Amino acid sequence: MAQYIITYLGGDQPSSPEEGQRHFAKYKEWLSSLGDSVVSPANPFKNTSTVNSDGSVTSGSTTSMSGYTIVESDSMEAALKIAKACPFLDMGGSLEVSELGKMPG
């Protein structure tokens, strides 16, 4: 079975702590519904730095990527179905789904 990474992009911040708690509860329910297909759930990014081509380092990200989840699935279509049910989409975010390749050796 192939592994797919679901990358979280953008999204609105909750307007209140209560809204954040409701969203997190929906997110946990979604992850729970995926059962054994979840390889690495809920990996948020924080304290990002960017290493530039000249070797300099700047604080922050150059993308709107905020985290990822890795799932196992039989096909890209099945992985996309999983992503379409993710409550992150309710926050105005988008998701990229990519099959993870395996490097030789």
Legacy VTK file of the C-alpha trace (Angstrom):
# vtk DataFile Version 3.0
C-alpha trace
ASCII
DATASET POLYDATA
POINTS 105 float
0.000 0.000 0.000
1.351 3.436 -0.915
1.812 6.309 1.506
0.440 9.777 0.779
1.241 13.065 2.459
-1.602 15.519 2.958
-0.104 18.997 3.289
-2.111 21.778 4.980
-1.986 25.185 3.271
-3.412 28.474 4.527
-6.599 28.420 6.526
-8.209 30.925 8.846
-7.465 31.108 12.539
-10.437 30.342 14.823
-12.233 33.508 15.925
-12.470 32.313 19.537
-11.080 29.607 21.805
-14.474 27.879 21.667
-14.419 27.794 17.865
-10.878 26.388 18.027
-12.030 23.643 20.398
-14.980 22.752 18.139
-12.709 22.572 15.112
-10.132 20.466 16.958
-12.875 18.043 18.036
-13.963 17.642 14.382
-10.329 17.139 13.365
-9.815 14.422 16.012
-13.042 12.732 14.869
-11.812 12.781 11.250
-8.452 11.262 12.225
-10.176 8.614 14.323
-12.431 7.689 11.392
-9.345 6.898 9.295
-8.326 4.030 11.590
-5.139 2.200 10.659
-4.685 4.157 7.433
-3.147 7.031 9.424
0.637 6.632 9.518
1.546 10.010 11.027
-1.379 12.210 12.109
-1.437 15.914 12.875
2.089 17.252 12.405
1.850 21.060 12.741
4.835 23.266 11.916
6.130 25.938 14.289
9.208 28.146 14.650
10.054 27.891 10.946
13.266 29.264 9.448
14.170 29.355 5.764
17.666 28.516 4.496
18.170 30.472 1.279
20.277 29.434 -1.725
23.072 31.798 -0.644
23.236 30.103 2.760
21.570 32.943 4.641
18.785 32.112 7.070
15.585 34.101 7.513
12.913 33.690 10.131
9.568 32.399 8.929
8.309 30.451 5.965
8.122 31.358 2.308
4.960 29.230 1.896
1.591 28.983 3.605
2.281 25.359 4.586
1.271 24.768 8.203
1.604 20.998 8.690
0.918 17.548 7.303
-0.608 14.116 7.847
0.640 10.872 6.268
-1.857 8.160 5.334
-1.673 4.779 3.615
-4.058 4.167 0.759
-4.582 1.854 -2.210
-4.648 4.725 -4.712
-4.410 8.464 -5.235
-8.196 8.526 -5.675
-8.678 6.945 -2.235
-6.181 9.389 -0.688
-8.051 12.311 -2.281
-11.313 10.995 -0.819
-9.676 10.994 2.625
-8.459 14.575 2.110
-11.863 15.804 0.905
-13.348 14.804 4.284
-10.728 16.753 6.288
-12.245 19.550 8.430
-9.245 21.784 7.626
-11.175 22.660 4.464
-13.909 24.180 6.677
-11.324 26.747 7.869
-10.749 28.081 4.360
-7.533 26.109 3.912
-6.543 23.864 1.051
-4.808 20.516 0.961
-2.163 19.098 -1.344
-1.997 15.315 -1.648
1.227 13.709 -2.884
2.319 10.095 -3.096
5.515 9.560 -1.146
8.264 7.977 -3.221
10.846 5.612 -1.802
14.494 6.372 -2.367
16.724 3.430 -3.215
19.166 2.169 -0.578
LINES 1 106
105 0 1 2 3 4 5 6 7 8 9 10 11 12 13 14 15 16 17 18 19 20 21 22 23 24 25 26 27 28 29 30 31 32 33 34 35 36 37 38 39 40 41 42 43 44 45 46 47 48 49 50 51 52 53 54 55 56 57 58 59 60 61 62 63 64 65 66 67 68 69 70 71 72 73 74 75 76 77 78 79 80 81 82 83 84 85 86 87 88 89 90 91 92 93 94 95 96 97 98 99 100 101 102 103 104
